[in-house]
Each structure stands twice: as C-alpha cells, then as structure tokens.
C-alpha cells in the first residue's frame, strides 16, 4: 500500500476517533478542505467547517458521553478510504438531534435514552484533506431507540 493511502487512512481514523469520538472540533480545519462536501443520513449535506463544528458541539451537548470506535480496519486505495464505525451515547443533555427537517425531532431534554449506531464512511482525501465524505448510518435505529419512530409489524 502506498504512503498516500496509509496517510489517508490516518486522516479518516482521526475524523472518526478524535473529531466525533472525542469532540476535537479544532481538527476540522486541519483535516477538511475548505471546499469539502459531507453527506450523511442523519445530518444531511454540510459544506462549511463552521457548520460541521457546530453540529458536533450540539450533538455532544445532547449526548455528553458520545463515543465512537472503528469496527474494522479501514480500507484505502489511493485517495479513497472506507471506514466502518460504531457510536453510542446517552441522551442526558439538550433536546438536540441532528436530523433533516421533516424527520422526527427530539424535543425533550435529558430523556436518559441510550443510542447505539453503526455506519460506513466513504472518504475522498486529497493533499491530506477530506474533500468529500459520504456517510450512511443506522438512522432509523437511532430514531427508534429515542422513541421518535415506531415501525408497525
């Protein structure tokens, strides 16, 4: 594997473990290109570093114990990296959940409900910076765990 692919894997892991897992939003400016595009199931499309940092801070205020972990070794080929991850946390803070308008919203503070999700991130990294990231996470499971969605059998 090339040095570039290995370096790109490190950037992707830093995003999952440090930015989301520990709330290190100061790293966003370091690892995201200023013209990036991030698309994810729960958060919609983000193209601003400041908006991304704000969403991370708000989610972590709502779920203060939010953590992430890798579920598999990242796979890299040149500028592309795939990462599989898990996240969990307890809703013990503000009434905030990063979902697009039209989806059920979290309106109550400190429900004490726990969430667990898994996701996959596909990164395009150039010059050591994320230029595109597509994430798919188990959004329906999160909504069910919070009591915001009930599926009929």
C-alpha positions in Angstrom: 0.0 0.0 0.0 1.3 3.5 -0.9 2.3 6.0 1.7 -0.5 8.3 0.5 -3.1 5.6 1.1 -1.7 5.0 4.6 -1.7 8.7 5.3 -5.3 9.0 4.1 -6.4 6.2 6.4 -4.9 8.1 9.3 -7.0 11.2 8.3 -10.2 9.1 8.2 -9.4 7.5 11.5 -8.7 10.9 13.1 -12.1 12.1 11.9 -13.9 9.1 13.4 -12.0 8.8 16.7 -10.9 12.3 17.5 -13.4 14.7 15.8 -16.6 12.7 16.6 -15.4 10.3 19.3 -13.8 13.0 21.5 -15.3 16.2 20.1 -11.9 17.6 18.9 -13.6 20.2 16.6 -10.3 22.1 16.3 -9.1 19.3 14.0 -11.9 20.1 11.4 -9.9 23.0 10.0 -6.8 20.7 9.7 -8.4 17.7 8.0 -11.2 19.2 5.9 -10.6 21.0 2.6 -12.3 24.4 2.7 -14.4 23.3 -0.3 -15.5 19.9 1.1 -18.9 18.2 0.9 -20.2 15.9 3.6 -23.4 14.0 3.1 -24.9 11.8 5.8 -28.2 10.1 6.6 -28.9 12.0 9.8 -27.2 15.3 9.2 -28.0 15.9 5.5 -25.4 17.8 3.4 -22.7 20.0 5.0 -20.3 22.2 3.1 -19.0 24.5 5.9 -16.4 23.8 8.5 -18.2 26.1 11.0 -21.5 24.3 10.4 -19.8 20.9 10.9 -18.2 22.1 14.2 -21.5 23.5 15.4 -23.3 20.2 14.7 -20.6 18.2 16.5 -20.8 20.5 19.5 -24.6 20.4 19.7 -24.7 16.6 19.4 -22.1 16.3 22.1 -24.1 18.7 24.4 -27.1 16.5 23.8 -25.2 13.2 24.3 -22.2 14.2 26.5 -20.9 10.6 26.8 -20.9 10.1 23.0 -18.1 7.9 21.8 -17.1 6.2 18.5 -15.0 3.2 17.6 -13.8 1.5 14.5 -15.4 -1.8 13.7 -12.9 -2.9 11.1 -9.6 -1.9 9.7 -10.0 1.0 7.2 -9.6 0.1 3.5 -7.7 2.6 1.3 -6.9 2.7 -2.4 -5.1 5.9 -3.5 -7.3 8.8 -2.5 -10.3 6.7 -1.4 -10.8 5.4 2.1 -13.7 3.3 3.5 -14.3 3.1 7.3 -16.8 1.1 9.3 -17.6 2.5 12.8 -19.9 2.4 15.8 -21.1 5.1 18.1 -23.1 5.3 21.3 -24.2 7.7 23.8 -26.9 8.6 26.4 -29.3 11.5 25.9 -28.5 13.4 29.1 -28.3 16.9 27.7 -30.1 19.4 25.4 -33.0 18.5 23.2 -31.0 18.2 20.0 -30.7 15.5 17.3 -29.1 16.3 14.0 -31.8 15.2 11.6 -33.1 16.9 8.4 -36.4 18.9 8.6 -39.4 16.6 8.1 -37.9 13.8 10.3 -39.0 13.3 13.9 -37.3 15.9 16.1 -36.0 15.4 19.7 -38.0 17.9 21.7 -37.4 16.8 25.3 -34.2 17.3 27.3 -32.4 14.6 29.2 -34.5 11.6 28.3 -31.8 9.2 29.6 -32.3 7.0 26.5 -29.3 5.3 25.0 -28.4 5.2 21.4 -26.1 2.8 19.5 -25.5 3.1 15.8 -23.2 1.8 13.2 -22.1 3.5 10.0 -19.9 3.5 7.0 -17.9 6.4 5.7 -16.5 6.8 2.2 -13.8 9.4 2.1 -12.1 11.1 -0.8 -8.9 12.7 0.5 -6.5 14.8 -1.5 -3.4 16.6 -0.2 -4.1 15.2 3.3 -7.6 16.9 3.5 -11.1 15.4 3.2 -12.7 16.8 0.0 -15.7 14.6 0.1 -17.3 12.3 2.7 -20.4 10.2 2.3 -21.7 8.6 5.5 -24.5 6.1 5.9 -25.5 5.3 9.5 -28.4 3.3 11.0 -30.6 6.5 11.3 -33.8 4.5 11.7 -32.4 2.6 14.6 -31.4 5.9 16.4 -34.9 7.3 15.9 -36.4 4.1 17.3 -34.1 4.0 20.3 -35.1 7.6 21.2 -38.8 6.7 20.9 -39.2 9.1 17.9 -40.2 6.4 15.4 -42.3 3.3 15.7 -42.4 0.8 12.9 -45.5 -1.3 12.5 -45.1 -5.0 12.3 
